[in-house]
């Protein structure tokens, strides 16, 4: 935890004010997109006959989880995102940077797919089964969890060896 705090402080102190403000706007925008996606998924799940998803608090939880996931995972720290290692094809290695990028990409794909399907069901007023709605909700939860994991992996490796 102390390493993460040190890296965050060092990163923020070394940046210009304009870049800091732009980064805050960017992250806030990503969180709003994640929250909006969570809202659509939550509304789609509210149409089920299950009392669990008919609760407004459950929709709020889905919205907050989506906002947190998009805030954490889509915009990985720039030093991680710009790390390039050239390797020969026979030298396969899978490091933490690769894991963070892969988890972020997979999370964005699954969350966006759930978002798209939820909006489509609402706009087209499609009648789908509860199983499909649960599948969309699971796709959203999986994608958002991947994004949170990517953010955690990316930020935990930011101050590690090889990232000086």
Secondary structure, DSSP 8 states (H G I E B T S, - for coil): -HHHHHHHHHHHHTS-HHHHHHHHHHHHHHHHHHHHHHHHHHHHHHTSS-TGGG-HHHHHHHHHHHHHHHHHHTS--HHHHT------TT-----HHHHHHHHHHHHHHHHHHHHHHHHHHHHTT----HHHHHHHHHHHHHHHHHHHHHHHHHHHSTTSTT--
